[in-house]
């Protein structure tokens, strides 16, 4: 009998055969002491007891991830006008945050999709992007007249750039999707100039209050898409191995297009009360909330 997996209306059964990658240790701190954190059907997430990193275990291999993200731009971006408009507004906030540190130079957006975030950044930047979704690359090359020629369909580990090429490398909503984030960060460090910046933004914060309360009902929990739920601490543990030092962090919520503080607080308060009365109570999908998302800036120091 097949393992029918419906997650928030999405049928994940077809990806089961690629769910072959299992980690017996934490990639952030090396500990082999981890515990069950959440389940969704036969999918399970574990949490490192020592440093708090959360990850899906097992998760899809690269072939499966390639199948899942094929035409991602068509299935999950261009057909959702509301989310496209919300992201467009959020791009400006992300831009303002990073431009406290850098406002020109050569930059690379890893997982750039259709080049939307690059488009929002200052024209003073020399813009480059890489993306594994061929349809997104075609879209970017056709629509981004100023830098479309610099958008390549290639994985980071095979990106055709020389070491010390970039003043900034950005990953917007990307690092949590990668099967091997440690080697990805190592590659980022190699491609950055000394004094350059590694900008991680629009990334779920696994150390957030809502993540701990809602678990599998946390709005940012997804058994296939979000393999890793990092925190500033766990990403710093990895980045520090490659000469990348955390110099700034932010948790965008107030003032974002996702903010609805009054209603969101009510939902969270009701969930807290439900769990106090019954620890196994079924909760709704969590709303946007403080510290759900994080933006981090690392500087290459050596």
Backbone as CSV, one residue per row, in Angstrom:
resi,resn,N_x,N_y,N_z,CA_x,CA_y,CA_z,C_x,C_y,C_z
1,UNK,0.857,-1.196,0.000,0.000,0.000,0.000,0.891,1.245,0.000
2,UNK,0.558,2.221,-0.826,1.360,3.439,-0.905,1.164,4.289,0.334
3,UNK,2.189,5.079,0.622,2.152,5.963,1.783,1.606,7.313,1.334
4,UNK,0.295,7.496,1.479,-0.354,8.716,1.018,-0.029,9.847,1.979
5,UNK,0.632,10.857,1.480,1.039,11.968,2.325,0.457,13.259,1.766
6,UNK,-0.533,13.784,2.444,-1.081,15.086,2.103,-0.637,16.077,3.165
7,UNK,0.039,17.108,2.736,0.486,18.125,3.681,-0.094,19.460,3.252
8,UNK,-1.063,19.938,4.016,-1.754,21.196,3.714,-2.249,21.209,2.264
9,UNK,-2.810,20.085,1.871,-3.403,19.964,0.547,-2.443,19.549,-0.552
10,UNK,-1.155,19.460,-0.244,-0.149,19.100,-1.241,0.201,17.617,-1.107
11,UNK,0.116,16.878,-2.213,0.405,15.446,-2.198,1.913,15.232,-2.328
12,UNK,2.537,14.731,-1.258,3.984,14.517,-1.251,4.365,13.070,-1.527
13,UNK,3.372,12.212,-1.770,3.626,10.785,-1.954,4.621,10.509,-3.083
14,UNK,4.517,11.255,-4.169,5.336,10.998,-5.346,6.830,11.194,-5.091
15,UNK,7.178,11.851,-3.982,8.584,12.132,-3.699,9.209,11.134,-2.727
16,UNK,8.430,10.151,-2.272,8.917,9.226,-1.252,10.186,8.497,-1.652
17,UNK,10.277,8.088,-2.909,11.421,7.268,-3.329,12.739,8.036,-3.282
18,UNK,12.655,9.357,-3.248,13.880,10.162,-3.174,14.226,10.570,-1.739
19,UNK,13.410,10.154,-0.789,13.651,10.537,0.616,14.664,9.568,1.220
20,UNK,15.940,9.770,0.849,16.983,8.793,1.168,18.135,9.341,2.004
21,UNK,18.152,10.658,2.242,19.278,11.261,2.952,18.955,11.359,4.439
22,UNK,19.757,10.707,5.250,19.543,10.708,6.701,20.829,11.113,7.399
23,UNK,20.731,11.976,8.378,21.891,12.462,9.119,21.909,11.852,10.516
24,UNK,23.059,11.283,10.888,23.182,10.705,12.224,23.890,11.649,13.183
25,UNK,24.132,12.887,12.720,24.776,13.886,13.588,24.316,15.269,13.161
26,UNK,24.498,16.230,14.028,24.131,17.618,13.761,25.209,18.279,12.907
27,UNK,24.814,18.917,11.809,25.800,19.548,10.925,26.351,20.842,11.509
28,UNK,25.699,21.377,12.544,26.175,22.626,13.149,27.211,22.385,14.234
29,UNK,26.924,21.439,15.132,27.831,21.233,16.269,28.447,19.840,16.323
30,UNK,27.974,18.917,15.482,28.534,17.573,15.449,27.925,16.593,16.425
31,UNK,27.027,17.043,17.282,26.439,16.157,18.286,25.600,15.065,17.629
32,UNK,25.611,13.890,18.239,24.760,12.786,17.792,23.540,12.626,18.704
33,UNK,23.355,13.597,19.565,22.245,13.557,20.516,21.117,14.443,19.998
34,UNK,20.092,13.826,19.389,18.963,14.606,18.908,17.670,13.878,19.236
35,UNK,16.581,14.629,19.231,15.288,14.108,19.648,14.214,14.462,18.631
36,UNK,13.128,13.699,18.630,12.023,13.978,17.727,11.421,15.330,18.063
37,UNK,11.210,16.143,17.022,10.671,17.498,17.226,9.262,17.633,16.676
38,UNK,9.002,17.036,15.515,7.676,17.122,14.897,7.533,16.025,13.858
39,UNK,6.279,15.680,13.541,6.005,14.715,12.485,4.904,15.246,11.571
40,UNK,4.939,14.803,10.326,3.885,15.097,9.360,3.749,13.859,8.489
41,UNK,2.756,13.023,8.783,2.673,11.734,8.128,3.888,10.907,8.503
42,UNK,4.578,10.364,7.514,5.789,9.594,7.796,7.041,10.469,7.824
43,UNK,6.878,11.759,7.541,8.004,12.684,7.633,8.235,13.047,9.098
44,UNK,9.496,13.181,9.461,9.786,13.575,10.834,10.920,14.603,10.867
45,UNK,10.835,15.489,11.837,11.877,16.478,12.079,12.486,16.201,13.441
46,UNK,13.796,16.353,13.533,14.508,16.138,14.790,15.208,17.420,15.201
47,UNK,15.553,17.480,16.490,16.218,18.667,17.028,17.451,18.254,17.804
48,UNK,18.562,18.927,17.520,19.805,18.669,18.246,19.653,19.128,19.696
49,UNK,19.927,18.242,20.617,19.800,18.561,22.033,20.844,19.590,22.464
50,UNK,21.993,19.581,21.810,23.102,20.447,22.218,22.954,21.882,21.704
51,UNK,22.710,22.062,20.397,22.705,23.427,19.845,21.342,23.899,19.371
52,UNK,20.372,22.991,19.220,19.025,23.386,18.862,18.697,23.362,17.381
53,UNK,19.636,22.954,16.522,19.335,22.866,15.094,18.226,21.847,14.856
54,UNK,17.295,22.194,13.986,16.174,21.320,13.633,16.313,20.935,12.164
55,UNK,16.111,19.654,11.852,16.170,19.239,10.450,15.255,18.054,10.185
56,UNK,14.834,17.936,8.902,14.058,16.789,8.463,14.994,15.589,8.363
57,UNK,14.551,14.443,8.863,15.433,13.287,8.892,14.617,12.003,8.737
58,UNK,14.644,11.380,7.520,15.462,11.721,6.350,14.808,12.813,5.498
59,UNK,15.558,13.261,4.461,15.013,14.254,3.545,15.340,13.862,2.100
60,UNK,14.771,14.597,1.146,14.939,14.273,-0.262,16.388,14.455,-0.716
61,UNK,16.847,13.543,-1.580,18.159,13.712,-2.192,18.077,14.763,-3.296
62,UNK,19.214,15.071,-3.917,19.247,16.160,-4.895,18.373,15.881,-6.111
63,UNK,18.280,14.622,-6.518,17.417,14.296,-7.646,15.960,14.614,-7.308
64,UNK,15.542,14.224,-6.119,14.179,14.493,-5.696,13.899,15.973,-5.546
65,UNK,14.864,16.702,-4.997,14.690,18.144,-4.849,14.582,18.817,-6.217
66,UNK,15.361,18.318,-7.189,15.269,18.849,-8.537,13.891,18.630,-9.137
67,UNK,13.307,17.459,-8.869,11.956,17.170,-9.345,10.938,18.095,-8.678
68,UNK,11.101,18.284,-7.389,10.139,19.107,-6.650,10.170,20.561,-7.119
69,UNK,11.376,21.089,-7.372,11.491,22.509,-7.691,11.390,22.816,-9.181
70,UNK,11.167,21.805,-10.006,10.988,22.066,-11.439,9.772,22.971,-11.649
71,UNK,9.961,24.036,-12.383,8.928,25.046,-12.640,8.308,25.577,-11.347
72,UNK,9.137,25.750,-10.339,8.681,26.309,-9.066,8.141,27.717,-9.265
73,UNK,8.772,28.444,-10.183,8.334,29.824,-10.426,6.907,29.867,-10.955
74,UNK,6.544,28.884,-11.781,5.196,28.864,-12.324,4.166,28.374,-11.330
75,UNK,4.541,27.357,-10.537,3.587,26.754,-9.608,3.381,27.585,-8.352
76,UNK,4.418,28.300,-7.894,4.332,28.927,-6.573,4.635,30.422,-6.563
77,UNK,5.000,30.995,-7.671,5.309,32.419,-7.685,4.367,33.203,-8.589
78,UNK,4.507,33.020,-9.879,3.800,33.875,-10.828,2.287,33.721,-10.786
79,UNK,1.804,32.605,-10.255,0.350,32.393,-10.210,-0.277,32.889,-8.917
80,UNK,0.492,33.571,-8.068,-0.028,34.073,-6.806,0.246,35.575,-6.706
81,UNK,-0.693,36.355,-7.163,-0.498,37.810,-7.230,-0.277,38.429,-5.854
82,UNK,-1.008,37.947,-4.842,-0.871,38.524,-3.507,0.532,38.309,-2.962
83,UNK,1.037,37.080,-3.060,2.381,36.806,-2.540,3.451,37.553,-3.329
84,UNK,3.259,37.679,-4.617,4.225,38.433,-5.423,4.278,39.882,-4.958
85,UNK,3.116,40.475,-4.669,3.069,41.862,-4.217,3.666,42.003,-2.823
86,UNK,3.376,41.038,-1.934,3.955,41.074,-0.591,5.475,40.971,-0.643
87,UNK,5.973,40.076,-1.472,7.424,39.925,-1.591,8.058,41.193,-2.146
88,UNK,7.387,41.810,-3.104,7.924,43.038,-3.686,8.116,44.114,-2.629
89,UNK,7.168,44.208,-1.717,7.285,45.172,-0.615,8.414,44.763,0.329
90,UNK,8.490,43.468,0.624,9.512,42.987,1.548,10.919,43.138,0.982
91,UNK,11.052,43.013,-0.344,12.368,43.202,-0.972,12.956,44.561,-0.612
92,UNK,12.109,45.577,-0.521,12.601,46.916,-0.200,13.149,46.971,1.225
93,UNK,12.463,46.284,2.138,12.951,46.225,3.509,14.283,45.482,3.576
94,UNK,14.386,44.382,2.841,15.635,43.622,2.800,16.757,44.479,2.217
95,UNK,16.421,45.220,1.190,17.410,46.107,0.562,17.921,47.138,1.564
96,UNK,17.010,47.771,2.285,17.410,48.802,3.243,18.331,48.237,4.319
97,UNK,18.046,47.008,4.742,18.869,46.398,5.793,20.293,46.154,5.303
98,UNK,20.451,45.535,4.135,21.798,45.201,3.663,22.565,46.436,3.229
99,UNK,21.844,47.471,2.773,22.558,48.648,2.298,23.082,49.533,3.426
100,UNK,22.836,49.133,4.676,23.573,49.734,5.792,25.033,49.314,5.753
101,UNK,25.323,48.220,5.051,26.664,47.642,5.045,27.350,47.743,3.683
102,UNK,26.582,47.655,2.612,27.172,47.683,1.279,26.141,48.239,0.302
103,UNK,26.603,49.130,-0.597,25.672,49.758,-1.530,26.165,49.720,-2.972
104,UNK,27.325,49.110,-3.197,27.785,48.914,-4.570,28.769,47.744,-4.582
105,UNK,29.212,47.374,-5.772,30.121,46.250,-5.902,29.489,45.102,-6.677
106,UNK,30.204,44.003,-6.752,29.760,42.830,-7.503,29.055,41.868,-6.556
107,UNK,27.812,41.490,-6.895,27.023,40.664,-5.986,26.463,39.438,-6.706
108,UNK,26.204,38.406,-5.921,25.637,37.159,-6.418,24.450,36.778,-5.550
109,UNK,23.311,36.512,-6.190,22.123,36.030,-5.487,21.995,34.536,-5.775
110,UNK,22.143,33.716,-4.739,22.066,32.264,-4.872,20.623,31.828,-4.655
111,UNK,20.051,31.141,-5.645,18.635,30.802,-5.591,17.796,32.011,-5.946
112,UNK,18.158,32.673,-7.039,17.600,33.991,-7.352,16.215,33.940,-7.981
113,UNK,15.698,32.740,-8.274,14.398,32.598,-8.908,14.349,33.456,-10.176
114,UNK,13.380,34.318,-10.312,13.255,35.129,-11.518,14.013,36.437,-11.475
115,UNK,14.933,36.577,-10.519,15.720,37.798,-10.403,15.001,38.933,-9.712
116,UNK,13.942,38.603,-8.964,13.094,39.645,-8.377,13.820,40.449,-7.294
117,UNK,14.579,39.768,-6.427,15.293,40.490,-5.372,16.435,41.305,-5.969
118,UNK,17.161,40.725,-6.921,18.229,41.471,-7.584,17.681,42.748,-8.227
119,UNK,16.495,42.637,-8.817,15.872,43.786,-9.463,15.621,44.907,-8.470
120,UNK,15.307,44.556,-7.228,14.991,45.559,-6.210,16.232,46.264,-5.676
121,UNK,17.401,45.671,-5.862,18.624,46.254,-5.327,19.130,47.403,-6.203
122,UNK,19.987,48.219,-5.637,20.497,49.406,-6.316,21.157,49.058,-7.644
123,UNK,21.010,49.948,-8.615,21.657,49.776,-9.911,23.170,49.988,-9.825
124,UNK,23.645,50.409,-8.656,25.090,50.560,-8.466,25.791,49.204,-8.380
125,UNK,25.010,48.149,-8.095,25.579,46.814,-8.013,25.753,46.208,-9.404
126,UNK,26.818,45.432,-9.575,26.942,44.536,-10.722,26.287,43.225,-10.312
127,UNK,25.168,42.889,-10.935,24.304,41.823,-10.427,24.485,40.506,-11.179
128,UNK,24.604,39.423,-10.379,24.692,38.069,-10.907,23.760,37.177,-10.085
129,UNK,23.269,36.113,-10.712,22.391,35.197,-9.991,22.515,33.785,-10.520
130,UNK,22.267,32.814,-9.647,22.208,31.416,-10.060,20.927,30.800,-9.513
131,UNK,20.390,29.840,-10.265,19.099,29.243,-9.939,19.027,27.854,-10.565
132,UNK,18.435,26.875,-9.855,18.352,25.513,-10.394,17.056,25.249,-11.147
133,UNK,16.077,26.138,-11.060,14.827,25.978,-11.795,14.999,26.561,-13.198
134,UNK,15.062,25.716,-14.228,15.302,26.221,-15.587,14.256,27.236,-16.040
135,UNK,12.996,27.033,-15.650,11.944,27.955,-16.059,12.151,29.344,-15.451
136,UNK,12.630,29.378,-14.213,12.902,30.667,-13.571,14.048,31.391,-14.258
137,UNK,15.060,30.629,-14.675,16.206,31.236,-15.365,15.769,31.820,-16.706
138,UNK,14.958,31.077,-17.454,14.442,31.586,-18.724,13.651,32.871,-18.504
139,UNK,12.817,32.879,-17.468,12.026,34.064,-17.150,12.947,35.250,-16.838
140,UNK,13.964,35.022,-15.989,14.869,36.109,-15.600,15.646,36.633,-16.801
141,UNK,16.117,35.738,-17.651,16.899,36.162,-18.808,16.067,36.974,-19.791
142,UNK,14.770,36.696,-19.856,13.891,37.410,-20.771,13.421,38.744,-20.213
143,UNK,13.200,38.807,-18.904,12.554,39.985,-18.320,13.507,40.969,-17.656
144,UNK,14.659,40.492,-17.196,15.595,41.373,-16.501,16.610,41.911,-17.506
145,UNK,16.263,43.003,-18.141,17.056,43.522,-19.252,18.460,43.953,-18.834
146,UNK,18.588,44.499,-17.624,19.880,45.037,-17.209,20.878,43.955,-16.812
147,UNK,20.387,42.842,-16.255,21.329,41.820,-15.766,20.917,40.391,-16.103
148,UNK,19.887,40.215,-16.928,19.397,38.880,-17.251,20.465,37.964,-17.815
149,UNK,21.403,38.543,-18.561,22.480,37.741,-19.139,23.384,37.141,-18.060
150,UNK,23.316,37.683,-16.852,24.154,37.206,-15.744,23.447,36.179,-14.862
151,UNK,22.259,35.724,-15.271,21.534,34.710,-14.513,21.820,33.348,-15.127
152,UNK,22.355,32.432,-14.329,22.767,31.119,-14.829,21.977,30.011,-14.164
153,UNK,21.716,28.951,-14.933,21.053,27.770,-14.386,22.128,26.784,-13.958
154,UNK,22.522,26.882,-12.700,23.603,26.049,-12.189,23.514,26.008,-10.667
155,UNK,23.922,24.893,-10.086,23.997,24.777,-8.631,25.239,25.510,-8.132
156,UNK,25.195,25.937,-6.891,26.286,26.736,-6.327,27.626,26.038,-6.423
157,UNK,27.661,24.722,-6.132,28.951,24.019,-6.120,29.598,23.942,-7.499
158,UNK,28.809,24.172,-8.559,29.362,24.140,-9.921,29.364,25.527,-10.569
159,UNK,29.138,26.542,-9.790,29.088,27.905,-10.323,30.444,28.305,-10.904
160,UNK,30.458,28.878,-12.102,31.718,29.127,-12.824,32.384,30.456,-12.486
161,UNK,32.573,30.717,-11.203,33.179,31.967,-10.785,34.510,31.693,-10.104
162,UNK,35.429,32.637,-10.242,36.718,32.524,-9.569,36.565,32.879,-8.095
163,UNK,37.444,32.337,-7.280,37.446,32.678,-5.856,37.678,34.181,-5.669
164,UNK,37.142,34.697,-4.574,37.278,36.123,-4.228,36.716,37.033,-5.325
165,UNK,35.572,36.622,-5.896,34.974,37.381,-6.996,33.948,38.412,-6.546
166,UNK,33.345,38.201,-5.388,32.160,38.981,-5.043,32.330,39.799,-3.767
167,UNK,31.677,40.960,-3.773,31.633,41.816,-2.585,30.490,41.418,-1.665
168,UNK,29.451,40.813,-2.222,28.344,40.306,-1.411,27.735,39.094,-2.092
169,UNK,27.361,38.103,-1.290,26.584,36.966,-1.765,25.331,36.883,-0.903
170,UNK,24.186,36.833,-1.570,22.908,36.796,-0.863,22.229,35.450,-1.047
171,UNK,21.551,35.009,-0.006,20.644,33.871,-0.085,19.336,34.317,0.545
172,UNK,18.359,34.562,-0.287,17.052,35.001,0.222,16.087,33.825,0.185
173,UNK,15.743,33.299,1.370,14.875,32.138,1.438,15.473,30.937,0.737
174,UNK,16.766,30.711,0.926,17.478,29.676,0.171,18.161,28.640,1.050
175,UNK,18.892,29.063,2.068,19.759,28.159,2.816,19.000,26.992,3.433
176,UNK,17.733,27.215,3.804,16.942,26.171,4.450,16.511,25.077,3.468
177,UNK,16.642,25.357,2.165,16.234,24.400,1.129,17.379,23.495,0.675
178,UNK,18.608,23.829,1.002,19.773,23.148,0.426,20.063,21.824,1.120
179,UNK,20.413,20.827,0.327,20.710,19.512,0.899,22.028,19.505,1.651
180,UNK,22.966,20.366,1.251,24.279,20.405,1.906,24.666,21.849,2.207
181,UNK,24.053,22.441,3.221,24.330,23.852,3.504,25.758,24.109,3.973
182,UNK,26.413,23.118,4.560,27.790,23.327,5.018,28.715,23.585,3.831
183,UNK,28.648,22.723,2.816,29.480,22.941,1.631,29.064,24.190,0.872
184,UNK,27.781,24.537,0.936,27.321,25.773,0.291,27.963,26.984,0.955
185,UNK,27.990,26.994,2.277,28.602,28.112,3.001,30.106,28.150,2.769
186,UNK,30.726,26.989,2.694,32.157,26.926,2.363,32.410,27.566,1.000
187,UNK,31.561,27.247,0.020,31.702,27.816,-1.325,31.475,29.329,-1.298
188,UNK,30.492,29.771,-0.528,30.249,31.215,-0.388,31.499,31.918,0.111
189,UNK,32.135,31.347,1.129,33.349,31.950,1.685,34.460,32.025,0.643
190,UNK,34.574,30.991,-0.176,35.601,30.980,-1.220,35.343,32.062,-2.269
191,UNK,34.078,32.273,-2.609,33.741,33.227,-3.662,33.769,34.681,-3.186
192,UNK,33.664,34.888,-1.874,33.675,36.239,-1.324,35.086,36.806,-1.217
193,UNK,35.189,38.096,-1.458,36.422,38.807,-1.158,36.558,38.965,0.357
194,UNK,37.769,39.134,0.846,37.950,39.454,2.261,37.265,40.789,2.545
195,UNK,36.482,40.823,3.617,35.709,42.018,3.924,34.354,42.037,3.246
196,UNK,34.073,41.000,2.430,32.785,40.910,1.766,31.701,40.406,2.705
197,UNK,30.451,40.467,2.245,29.305,40.154,3.101,28.500,38.972,2.562
198,UNK,28.082,38.143,3.488,27.173,37.032,3.205,25.847,37.392,3.855
199,UNK,24.827,37.577,3.021,23.527,38.072,3.486,22.497,36.959,3.384
200,UNK,22.004,36.519,4.528,20.938,35.526,4.596,19.684,36.239,5.059
201,UNK,18.604,36.137,4.284,17.382,36.827,4.661,16.164,36.003,4.236
202,UNK,14.988,36.393,4.752,13.736,35.673,4.476,13.891,34.195,4.789
203,UNK,14.537,33.909,5.903,14.836,32.533,6.302,14.171,32.228,7.640
204,UNK,13.482,31.080,7.743,12.822,30.729,9.003,13.807,30.611,10.164
205,UNK,13.366,31.071,11.320,14.167,31.008,12.545,13.641,29.869,13.425
206,UNK,14.368,28.757,13.448,13.929,27.597,14.220,13.937,27.814,15.715
207,UNK,14.539,28.912,16.156,14.588,29.217,17.588,13.477,30.191,17.983
208,UNK,12.491,30.368,17.121,11.422,31.307,17.406,10.382,30.701,18.345
209,UNK,9.628,31.567,19.013,8.581,31.123,19.938,7.507,30.331,19.204
210,UNK,7.084,30.834,18.033,6.015,30.172,17.292,6.439,28.799,16.797
211,UNK,7.704,28.654,16.402,8.193,27.341,15.959,8.062,26.328,17.078
212,UNK,8.474,26.711,18.270,8.425,25.797,19.408,6.995,25.465,19.815
213,UNK,6.110,26.428,19.724,4.724,26.207,20.133,3.947,25.373,19.113
214,UNK,4.061,25.733,17.823,3.202,25.130,16.809,3.808,23.882,16.153
215,UNK,5.137,23.775,16.143,5.835,22.624,15.555,5.366,22.342,14.123
216,UNK,4.715,21.194,13.868,4.307,20.844,12.501,3.237,21.788,11.958
217,UNK,2.595,22.555,12.830,1.598,23.542,12.382,2.205,24.950,12.267
218,UNK,3.489,25.057,12.515,4.184,26.321,12.270,4.091,26.619,10.774
219,UNK,3.713,27.820,10.424,3.486,28.146,9.028,4.725,27.927,8.162
220,UNK,5.916,27.962,8.750,7.158,27.812,7.997,7.699,26.381,7.993
221,UNK,6.966,25.475,8.616,7.354,24.060,8.585,6.840,23.434,7.294
222,UNK,7.738,22.819,6.531,7.345,22.096,5.319,8.280,20.892,5.161
223,UNK,7.739,19.660,5.084,8.564,18.451,5.095,9.536,18.318,3.928
224,UNK,9.235,18.951,2.795,10.111,18.856,1.631,10.913,20.131,1.428
225,UNK,10.245,21.262,1.464,10.910,22.524,1.137,11.946,22.942,2.176
226,UNK,11.573,22.906,3.430,12.447,23.417,4.483,13.103,22.255,5.219
227,UNK,14.296,21.907,4.729,15.039,20.785,5.303,15.602,21.159,6.664
228,UNK,16.087,22.378,6.765,16.773,22.859,7.973,16.037,24.043,8.565
229,UNK,15.952,24.068,9.890,15.460,25.250,10.590,16.607,25.759,11.464
230,UNK,17.332,26.709,10.892,18.491,27.290,11.560,18.065,28.371,12.541
231,UNK,19.037,28.886,13.253,18.897,30.057,14.111,20.172,30.867,13.938
232,UNK,20.233,32.089,14.440,21.502,32.821,14.370,22.648,32.027,14.999
233,UNK,22.365,31.330,16.088,23.401,30.546,16.762,23.914,29.412,15.885
234,UNK,23.004,28.619,15.318,23.451,27.442,14.570,24.113,27.828,13.248
235,UNK,23.616,28.883,12.593,24.294,29.332,11.377,25.669,29.908,11.691
236,UNK,25.788,30.572,12.828,27.095,31.114,13.222,28.098,30.000,13.486
237,UNK,27.632,28.895,14.062,28.523,27.759,14.303,29.124,27.247,13.002
238,UNK,28.313,27.199,11.952,28.803,26.728,10.652,29.660,27.792,9.979
239,UNK,29.172,29.005,9.930,29.875,30.075,9.221,31.250,30.363,9.814
240,UNK,31.375,30.243,11.126,32.646,30.550,11.775,33.769,29.621,11.322
241,UNK,33.422,28.432,10.839,34.443,27.494,10.336,35.115,28.032,9.082
242,UNK,34.435,28.934,8.386,34.915,29.395,7.086,35.208,30.894,7.081
243,UNK,35.546,31.415,8.250,35.960,32.814,8.348,34.855,33.817,8.172
244,UNK,33.616,33.418,8.475,32.464,34.313,8.342,31.917,34.647,9.728
245,UNK,31.926,35.923,10.073,31.532,36.374,11.404,30.193,37.104,11.355
246,UNK,29.269,36.715,12.234,27.974,37.385,12.315,28.153,38.798,12.855
247,UNK,27.701,39.794,12.075,27.862,41.186,12.511,26.530,41.909,12.689
248,UNK,25.425,41.311,12.191,24.119,41.965,12.349,23.013,40.943,12.169
249,UNK,21.912,41.181,12.874,20.745,40.311,12.716,19.480,41.128,12.915
250,UNK,18.419,40.672,12.277,17.126,41.336,12.370,16.054,40.256,12.244
251,UNK,14.884,40.529,12.826,13.764,39.589,12.763,12.541,40.354,12.246
252,UNK,12.446,40.536,10.932,11.405,41.393,10.356,9.992,40.877,10.652
253,UNK,9.176,41.747,11.167,7.748,41.450,11.345,6.955,42.761,11.324
254,UNK,7.158,43.606,12.357,6.467,44.894,12.381,6.877,45.716,11.159
255,UNK,5.889,46.241,10.470,6.163,47.042,9.296,6.280,46.248,8.007
256,UNK,6.201,44.919,8.108,6.246,44.086,6.905,4.831,43.893,6.369
257,UNK,4.688,43.440,5.126,3.343,43.200,4.585,2.640,42.016,5.227
258,UNK,3.344,41.287,6.100,2.771,40.110,6.759,2.270,40.428,8.167
259,UNK,2.492,41.653,8.609,2.125,42.043,9.972,0.613,42.211,10.115
260,UNK,0.071,41.604,11.159,-1.297,41.854,11.618,-1.280,41.566,13.108
261,UNK,-0.559,42.409,13.823,-0.174,42.115,15.197,-1.355,41.784,16.099
262,UNK,-2.397,42.593,16.047,-3.526,42.388,16.960,-4.147,41.000,16.774
263,UNK,-4.432,40.632,15.528,-5.061,39.335,15.270,-4.090,38.180,15.499
264,UNK,-2.832,38.386,15.131,-1.849,37.312,15.297,-1.599,36.987,16.763
265,UNK,-1.564,38.020,17.604,-1.386,37.798,19.038,-2.562,37.001,19.603
266,UNK,-3.760,37.295,19.141,-4.941,36.563,19.614,-4.834,35.079,19.266
267,UNK,-4.406,34.778,18.047,-4.279,33.384,17.614,-3.232,32.653,18.441
268,UNK,-2.103,33.309,18.662,-1.037,32.686,19.439,-1.462,32.492,20.890
269,UNK,-2.132,33.492,21.462,-2.597,33.384,22.847,-3.584,32.229,22.998
270,UNK,-4.458,32.071,22.030,-5.427,30.970,22.063,-4.719,29.624,21.970
271,UNK,-3.666,29.556,21.144,-2.894,28.314,21.015,-2.179,27.978,22.315
272,UNK,-1.626,28.997,22.982,-0.959,28.776,24.272,-1.949,28.211,25.288
273,UNK,-3.121,28.803,25.342,-4.151,28.344,26.282,-4.569,26.910,25.973
274,UNK,-4.727,26.584,24.698,-5.111,25.230,24.304,-4.067,24.214,24.743
275,UNK,-2.798,24.550,24.552,-1.728,23.632,24.931,-1.598,23.505,26.450
276,UNK,-1.873,24.576,27.169,-1.844,24.505,28.639,-2.922,23.566,29.161
277,UNK,-4.078,23.596,28.508,-5.188,22.738,28.930,-5.013,21.305,28.460
278,UNK,-4.401,21.146,27.291,-4.188,19.811,26.724,-2.922,19.829,25.877
279,UNK,-1.811,19.279,26.388,-0.528,19.330,25.662,-0.577,18.730,24.265
280,UNK,-1.539,17.851,24.000,-1.637,17.241,22.676,-2.748,17.857,21.834
281,UNK,-3.232,19.011,22.230,-4.321,19.670,21.504,-3.917,19.978,20.073
282,UNK,-4.850,19.807,19.152,-4.615,20.128,17.740,-4.663,21.637,17.560
283,UNK,-3.614,22.187,16.957,-3.543,23.633,16.760,-3.770,23.987,15.295
284,UNK,-4.195,25.216,15.019,-4.320,25.670,13.628,-2.940,25.998,13.063
285,UNK,-2.870,26.276,11.775,-1.630,26.753,11.185,-1.294,28.101,11.813
286,UNK,-0.056,28.273,12.205,0.326,29.492,12.914,0.306,30.703,11.988
287,UNK,0.102,31.885,12.548,0.140,33.120,11.753,1.572,33.648,11.669
288,UNK,1.824,34.639,10.815,3.101,35.356,10.899,3.266,35.905,12.318
289,UNK,4.520,35.914,12.804,4.716,36.330,14.196,6.151,36.799,14.400
290,UNK,6.380,37.492,15.515,7.711,37.984,15.870,8.742,36.850,15.867
291,UNK,9.889,37.130,15.283,11.047,36.233,15.238,10.859,35.015,14.345
292,UNK,9.720,34.904,13.648,9.553,33.795,12.708,10.643,33.796,11.644
293,UNK,10.928,34.985,11.108,11.883,35.137,10.020,13.103,35.902,10.504
294,UNK,14.249,35.594,9.896,15.469,36.286,10.306,16.250,36.773,9.095
295,UNK,16.993,37.839,9.322,17.926,38.388,8.345,19.274,38.520,9.047
296,UNK,20.304,37.906,8.485,21.621,37.869,9.109,22.671,38.377,8.139
297,UNK,23.639,39.107,8.660,24.766,39.579,7.852,26.055,39.036,8.468
298,UNK,26.801,38.308,7.644,28.115,37.803,8.043,29.179,38.523,7.226
299,UNK,30.308,38.805,7.860,31.434,39.414,7.160,32.567,38.400,7.046
300,UNK,33.196,38.338,5.879,34.350,37.454,5.722,35.574,38.150,6.312
301,UNK,36.073,37.568,7.358,37.168,38.212,8.096,38.540,37.694,7.744
302,UNK,38.603,36.562,7.041,39.926,36.025,6.668,39.826,35.132,5.446
